[in-house]
């Protein structure tokens, strides 16, 4: 396709959704995708800018002329424009920003933290005074229809931008046109502040099934609104971030990052892991004399560490999930730990019985002493590790750290150290 | 509050959003929450049914009279009614179902798999023939406004329920009222089939920023629609499921499950873990003679298993995430593995250098041979484990298994076994 057939490409592109076009472009060699992009009309090109991954977008932005860039960004809603600008180099952004139609709004949005309500809101919304009639309001919607993509509701705003109510399009359409909007609007409006964490914003929209949420500043004046499509992206991104944090990644790794960036992002946790495993190793080293007397003890090292690690991660997972969805509160800690200890006791007994039966059948070492050592170790390790797993997410949340880290390498390593110490302690007391 | 003060409770409740009320009820002792629920008016009570967790809802449903239950379920949209019915015992559901106002629709919904588009769609939607004028269409919306909660768009449907187009409320409001809807509607409608997986549905709505998505049957006739609020719940639930699968949970554990249910859900993976760790142990056991000659080798067991496990989970995380979000395709396998090997080589060299320096400083065992053994082991294990981590999610997806399992206990255990085998092989070849 990319043999210079400009007309054909444009014809094909005209029928495609921007999201699909962006995907196609991502699969083309960089050179060709930039050429194709330069052919596209502004309206399509600006939509595609939004759909590209961060790194693709950054590459592409470098190739664009300031004049075209300005036109493309002007075609976007303010929140999307701010996102694109924040991906540019400072020099490029400063060059483009003053010439935009919405310079003031976009600059204001760039001030907010990207992780906050201010960072994901758009400045475009339809607001009307409370005394307007519905007919008047519909006229206002008509005027804004071309420059605001998604209108789900009209906000009724009094003196000093104070939000007084909200009317959905449905209600707007159904009530008699001569009624003042004041009498139709819903006064129970849920709002969020500009500095609320975007994850909290997502939780609120999800919980109250909102499609559009007004954002107010410190004085209660309305400054923007967040729509559900932005929040859907937030939920996905936060879930991905959690999964990466749990797996010892950087939390922001993207599939198309360079080898160098990926390597640097992952290395810190590997170093923590190496250091921790070194400590585990030194626990084993500390009992070298015991091991020399009974090398068979080494055989059970993987079982001790694996079981401790598995149960800790299981109990941490449910605590992390509950704390993040709001199903678990900070003051549930006591109850959770008691419950997890119940689970640990049940599963600990089953696993110990199985392990001890296997040892009895294989008849290794001084069987009876070995069984006593292993049974005590398994029960203690499973109880301690489960409790740790349930406790650590609460502790992290209390410290202001993402509870998802509780499932990462740091805590797993800690459990290995504790587990091995317990094992060799019992082994010294009982077996030797 | 629950000292029998019915009037006061109802006053308080009237001001609260159902989601908040459900949360309050969940914190009350079971008895009291059931009493409070029996006091609430039907309209509020039915909304609360939706907001409760599955197990709370199941408990509550048992206490309700069939007549009240019927009224509450009738007040719900068909998709929500089907959800509530599927939480009842079969006997109770069969008792209530035939008396519902929408018996036919609800029964039809219950036929679909809960994980499919059919399982999350609602049967309520506004559909009009293509020749109607907009005025006529608005009248239709007015008639449905009371029994359909969220109307974002009107579907234009021709002969045999064939979907011909869609009009958003915004467009409906803005075009002249005497135009036929045919001339205003958007003909490029994205639809999904009833049996599409709900995760795929979520991805489509997310990708194309849709708030409402029509569902069609095998003949192309429109049978329902899915709204964004349902999909937001799907995204959250699927993310939680992934996290649980990664951490060796059942995938469906809830914070308020009983100890017994939790224990049973977690045990299968622990058994897999125990069996796998037993195999790892037997690898160590197989080299018992080697260990007896040099107990110092045991010290490095945790480092070998921890490093292998960490790098595998890191590389699996990004593959799982990419496959689930659609950023990575099945045919990217070769490229991903090459890239991951690059990362593994870089990080492997850094980690080996660090470990070997530490060993050199501590001067343990036959230092030079030990360093040679460890450096070879680290590089090989990190390369192999990283490749495994990148490969397994693709293999699982190909087999139709959730790629998230790649980060669970099974694969971690497999890596331990491979890692330890490599370690003792090198140890025998180089160190002894």
Boltz contact constraints between the chains, C-beta under 6 A:
constraints:
  - contact:
      token1: [A, 19]
      token2: [B, 207]
      max_distance: 6.0
  - contact:
      token1: [A, 19]
      token2: [B, 208]
      max_distance: 6.0
  - contact:
      token1: [A, 142]
      token2: [B, 174]
      max_distance: 6.0
  - contact:
      token1: [A, 145]
      token2: [B, 174]
      max_distance: 6.0
  - contact:
      token1: [A, 151]
      token2: [B, 170]
      max_distance: 6.0
  - contact:
      token1: [A, 169]
      token2: [B, 169]
      max_distance: 6.0
  - contact:
      token1: [A, 170]
      token2: [B, 151]
      max_distance: 6.0
  - contact:
      token1: [A, 173]
      token2: [B, 173]
      max_distance: 6.0
  - contact:
      token1: [A, 174]
      token2: [B, 142]
      max_distance: 6.0
  - contact:
      token1: [A, 174]
      token2: [B, 145]
      max_distance: 6.0
  - contact:
      token1: [A, 206]
      token2: [B, 232]
      max_distance: 6.0
  - contact:
      token1: [A, 207]
      token2: [B, 19]
      max_distance: 6.0
  - contact:
      token1: [A, 208]
      token2: [B, 19]
      max_distance: 6.0
  - contact:
      token1: [A, 209]
      token2: [B, 229]
      max_distance: 6.0
  - contact:
      token1: [A, 228]
      token2: [B, 228]
      max_distance: 6.0
  - contact:
      token1: [A, 229]
      token2: [B, 209]
      max_distance: 6.0
  - contact:
      token1: [A, 232]
      token2: [B, 206]
      max_distance: 6.0
  - contact:
      token1: [A, 235]
      token2: [B, 235]
      max_distance: 6.0
  - contact:
      token1: [A, 239]
      token2: [B, 239]
      max_distance: 6.0
  - contact:
      token1: [A, 240]
      token2: [B, 321]
      max_distance: 6.0
  - contact:
      token1: [A, 243]
      token2: [B, 317]
      max_distance: 6.0
  - contact:
      token1: [A, 244]
      token2: [B, 317]
      max_distance: 6.0
  - contact:
      token1: [A, 247]
      token2: [B, 313]
      max_distance: 6.0
  - contact:
      token1: [A, 247]
      token2: [B, 314]
      max_distance: 6.0
  - contact:
      token1: [A, 247]
      token2: [B, 317]
      max_distance: 6.0
  - contact:
      token1: [A, 248]
      token2: [B, 310]
      max_distance: 6.0
  - contact:
      token1: [A, 248]
      token2: [B, 314]
      max_distance: 6.0
  - contact:
      token1: [A, 249]
      token2: [B, 314]
      max_distance: 6.0
  - contact:
      token1: [A, 249]
      token2: [B, 317]
      max_distance: 6.0
  - contact:
      token1: [A, 253]
      token2: [B, 318]
      max_distance: 6.0
  - contact:
      token1: [A, 255]
      token2: [B, 322]
      max_distance: 6.0
  - contact:
      token1: [A, 255]
      token2: [B, 327]
      max_distance: 6.0
  - contact:
      token1: [A, 255]
      token2: [B, 328]
      max_distance: 6.0
  - contact:
      token1: [A, 259]
      token2: [B, 339]
      max_distance: 6.0
  - contact:
      token1: [A, 259]
      token2: [B, 342]
      max_distance: 6.0
  - contact:
      token1: [A, 259]
      token2: [B, 343]
      max_distance: 6.0
  - contact:
      token1: [A, 262]
      token2: [B, 343]
      max_distance: 6.0
  - contact:
      token1: [A, 263]
      token2: [B, 343]
      max_distance: 6.0
  - contact:
      token1: [A, 263]
      token2: [B, 346]
      max_distance: 6.0
  - contact:
      token1: [A, 263]
      token2: [B, 347]
      max_distance: 6.0
  - contact:
      token1: [A, 266]
      token2: [B, 314]
      max_distance: 6.0
  - contact:
      token1: [A, 267]
      token2: [B, 347]
      max_distance: 6.0
  - contact:
      token1: [A, 270]
      token2: [B, 310]
      max_distance: 6.0
  - contact:
      token1: [A, 270]
      token2: [B, 347]
      max_distance: 6.0
  - contact:
      token1: [A, 273]
      token2: [B, 306]
      max_distance: 6.0
  - contact:
      token1: [A, 273]
      token2: [B, 310]
      max_distance: 6.0
  - contact:
      token1: [A, 274]
      token2: [B, 351]
      max_distance: 6.0
  - contact:
      token1: [A, 277]
      token2: [B, 302]
      max_distance: 6.0
  - contact:
      token1: [A, 277]
      token2: [B, 303]
      max_distance: 6.0
  - contact:
      token1: [A, 277]
      token2: [B, 306]
      max_distance: 6.0
  - contact:
      token1: [A, 280]
      token2: [B, 302]
      max_distance: 6.0
  - contact:
      token1: [A, 281]
      token2: [B, 299]
      max_distance: 6.0
  - contact:
      token1: [A, 281]
      token2: [B, 300]
      max_distance: 6.0
  - contact:
      token1: [A, 281]
      token2: [B, 302]
      max_distance: 6.0
  - contact:
      token1: [A, 281]
      token2: [B, 303]
      max_distance: 6.0
  - contact:
      token1: [A, 284]
      token2: [B, 298]
      max_distance: 6.0
  - contact:
      token1: [A, 284]
      token2: [B, 299]
      max_distance: 6.0
  - contact:
      token1: [A, 285]
      token2: [B, 299]
      max_distance: 6.0
  - contact:
      token1: [A, 288]
      token2: [B, 295]
      max_distance: 6.0
  - contact:
      token1: [A, 291]
      token2: [B, 295]
      max_distance: 6.0
  - contact:
      token1: [A, 291]
      token2: [B, 298]
      max_distance: 6.0
  - contact:
      token1: [A, 292]
      token2: [B, 295]
      max_distance: 6.0
  - contact:
      token1: [A, 295]
      token2: [B, 288]
      max_distance: 6.0
  - contact:
      token1: [A, 295]
      token2: [B, 291]
      max_distance: 6.0
  - contact:
      token1: [A, 295]
      token2: [B, 292]
      max_distance: 6.0
  - contact:
      token1: [A, 298]
      token2: [B, 284]
      max_distance: 6.0
  - contact:
      token1: [A, 298]
      token2: [B, 291]
      max_distance: 6.0
  - contact:
      token1: [A, 298]
      token2: [B, 298]
      max_distance: 6.0
  - contact:
      token1: [A, 299]
      token2: [B, 281]
      max_distance: 6.0
  - contact:
      token1: [A, 299]
      token2: [B, 284]
      max_distance: 6.0
  - contact:
      token1: [A, 299]
      token2: [B, 285]
      max_distance: 6.0
  - contact:
      token1: [A, 300]
      token2: [B, 281]
      max_distance: 6.0
  - contact:
      token1: [A, 301]
      token2: [B, 301]
      max_distance: 6.0
  - contact:
      token1: [A, 302]
      token2: [B, 277]
      max_distance: 6.0
  - contact:
      token1: [A, 302]
      token2: [B, 280]
      max_distance: 6.0
  - contact:
      token1: [A, 302]
      token2: [B, 281]
      max_distance: 6.0
  - contact:
      token1: [A, 302]
      token2: [B, 416]
      max_distance: 6.0
  - contact:
      token1: [A, 303]
      token2: [B, 277]
      max_distance: 6.0
  - contact:
      token1: [A, 303]
      token2: [B, 281]
      max_distance: 6.0
  - contact:
      token1: [A, 306]
      token2: [B, 273]
      max_distance: 6.0
  - contact:
      token1: [A, 306]
      token2: [B, 277]
      max_distance: 6.0
  - contact:
      token1: [A, 310]
      token2: [B, 248]
      max_distance: 6.0
  - contact:
      token1: [A, 310]
      token2: [B, 270]
      max_distance: 6.0
  - contact:
      token1: [A, 310]
      token2: [B, 273]
      max_distance: 6.0
  - contact:
      token1: [A, 310]
      token2: [B, 409]
      max_distance: 6.0
  - contact:
      token1: [A, 313]
      token2: [B, 247]
      max_distance: 6.0
  - contact:
      token1: [A, 314]
      token2: [B, 247]
      max_distance: 6.0
  - contact:
      token1: [A, 314]
      token2: [B, 248]
      max_distance: 6.0
  - contact:
      token1: [A, 314]
      token2: [B, 249]
      max_distance: 6.0
  - contact:
      token1: [A, 314]
      token2: [B, 266]
      max_distance: 6.0
  - contact:
      token1: [A, 317]
      token2: [B, 243]
      max_distance: 6.0
  - contact:
      token1: [A, 317]
      token2: [B, 244]
      max_distance: 6.0
  - contact:
      token1: [A, 317]
      token2: [B, 247]
      max_distance: 6.0
  - contact:
      token1: [A, 317]
      token2: [B, 249]
      max_distance: 6.0
  - contact:
      token1: [A, 318]
      token2: [B, 253]
      max_distance: 6.0
  - contact:
      token1: [A, 321]
      token2: [B, 240]
      max_distance: 6.0
  - contact:
      token1: [A, 322]
      token2: [B, 255]
      max_distance: 6.0
  - contact:
      token1: [A, 327]
      token2: [B, 255]
      max_distance: 6.0
  - contact:
      token1: [A, 328]
      token2: [B, 255]
      max_distance: 6.0
  - contact:
      token1: [A, 339]
      token2: [B, 259]
      max_distance: 6.0
  - contact:
      token1: [A, 342]
      token2: [B, 259]
      max_distance: 6.0
  - contact:
      token1: [A, 343]
      token2: [B, 259]
      max_distance: 6.0
  - contact:
      token1: [A, 343]
      token2: [B, 262]
      max_distance: 6.0
  - contact:
      token1: [A, 343]
      token2: [B, 263]
      max_distance: 6.0
  - contact:
      token1: [A, 346]
      token2: [B, 263]
      max_distance: 6.0
  - contact:
      token1: [A, 347]
      token2: [B, 263]
      max_distance: 6.0
  - contact:
      token1: [A, 347]
      token2: [B, 267]
      max_distance: 6.0
  - contact:
      token1: [A, 347]
      token2: [B, 270]
      max_distance: 6.0
  - contact:
      token1: [A, 351]
      token2: [B, 274]
      max_distance: 6.0
  - contact:
      token1: [A, 409]
      token2: [B, 310]
      max_distance: 6.0
  - contact:
      token1: [A, 416]
      token2: [B, 302]
      max_distance: 6.0
